[in-house]
Amino acid sequence: MGNFGKHLWAGASAAIVGSLCCVGPLVLLGVGVSGAWIGQLTALEPYRPLFIGAMIIFLALAFRQLYLVPQRCNPGEPCADPRRVRRQRGIFWVVVVGLVALIAFPWFAPVIFS
């Protein structure tokens, strides 16, 4: 998996934690979990910009690893396979679109649920 996978997982984790304040209560209510404690998830809201910043940094590192750093592979190694590189790049962009949607959720949720 290399550094690409580590950076991608770190960025995804930062985005998920950063959106817990907004998406978490809605998901819990959607699956039937309720209670006054759900309101406590908004306590993470002040830290949201920090998590978004961490997500951007880790996604930038994954982008750098995928597109800017030349691959140094011997023939026959998995990283020398162009199909694998295309697949990793495809996974990267799917994750980026999902994370952007997750982070943008607080802005478009009122439009969807009103």
MARRO-232405 format. One record per residue (C-alpha): residue in three letters; x, y, z. Coordinates in steps of 0.25 Angstrom, whole numbers, padded with zeros to 4 digits, always signed. Layout:
<nodes>
ALAXYZ ...
</nodes>
This chain:
<nodes>
MET+0000+0000+0000 GLY+0012+0009+0003 ASN+0011+0024+0007 PHE-0001+0026-0003 GLY-0010+0017+0005 LYS-0006+0023+0018 HIS-0008+0037+0014 LEU-0022+0034+0008 TRP-0026+0027+0021 ALA-0021+0038+0029 GLY-0029+0048+0021 ALA-0042+0040+0021 SER-0041+0039+0036 ALA-0039+0054+0038 ALA-0051+0057+0029 ILE-0060+0047+0037 VAL-0056+0052+0050 GLY-0057+0066+0045 SER-0072+0063+0040 LEU-0076+0056+0053 CYS-0083+0068+0058 CYS-0092+0070+0047 VAL-0093+0056+0040 GLY-0093+0048+0052 PRO-0106+0052+0058 LEU-0113+0051+0045 VAL-0108+0037+0043 LEU-0112+0032+0057 LEU-0126+0038+0056 GLY-0127+0032+0042 VAL-0124+0018+0047 GLY-0134+0020+0059 VAL-0124+0023+0070 SER-0128+0035+0079 GLY-0125+0042+0092 ALA-0121+0055+0098 TRP-0106+0050+0097 ILE-0107+0052+0082 GLY-0106+0067+0084 GLN-0093+0066+0090 LEU-0087+0062+0077 THR-0087+0077+0073 ALA-0076+0079+0083 LEU-0066+0076+0072 GLU-0071+0087+0064 PRO-0060+0097+0068 TYR-0049+0087+0064 ARG-0055+0084+0050 PRO-0046+0094+0043 LEU-0034+0087+0049 PHE-0039+0073+0044 ILE-0042+0079+0030 GLY-0028+0085+0030 ALA-0022+0071+0033 MET-0030+0065+0022 ILE-0025+0074+0012 ILE-0011+0072+0016 PHE-0012+0057+0016 LEU-0020+0057+0002 ALA-0009+0066-0003 LEU+0002+0056+0001 ALA-0006+0045-0005 PHE-0007+0053-0018 ARG+0008+0056-0018 GLN+0011+0041-0016 LEU+0002+0037-0028 TYR+0005+0048-0038 LEU+0017+0056-0035 VAL+0027+0046-0029 PRO+0033+0037-0040 GLN+0031+0022-0037 ARG+0044+0014-0035 CYS+0040+0000-0038 ASN+0048-0012-0043 PRO+0040-0020-0054 GLY+0031-0030-0048 GLU+0028-0023-0035 PRO+0014-0019-0032 CYS+0016-0004-0034 ALA+0022-0006-0048 ASP+0008-0010-0053 PRO+0001+0002-0060 ARG-0013-0004-0057 ARG-0010-0004-0042 VAL-0006+0011-0043 ARG-0019+0014-0050 ARG-0027+0007-0040 GLN-0020+0015-0029 ARG-0023+0028-0036 GLY-0037+0024-0038 ILE-0039+0020-0023 PHE-0032+0033-0019 TRP-0042+0042-0027 VAL-0054+0034-0022 VAL-0049+0036-0008 VAL-0047+0051-0011 VAL-0061+0053-0016 GLY-0067+0045-0004 LEU-0059+0054+0006 VAL-0063+0067-0001 ALA-0077+0063+0000 LEU-0076+0059+0015 ILE-0069+0072+0018 ALA-0079+0080+0010 PHE-0091+0073+0017 PRO-0094+0085+0027 TRP-0095+0094+0015 PHE-0105+0086+0006 ALA-0112+0079+0017 PRO-0122+0090+0020 VAL-0126+0090+0005 ILE-0128+0075+0005 PHE-0136+0073+0018 SER-0144+0086+0018 
</nodes>
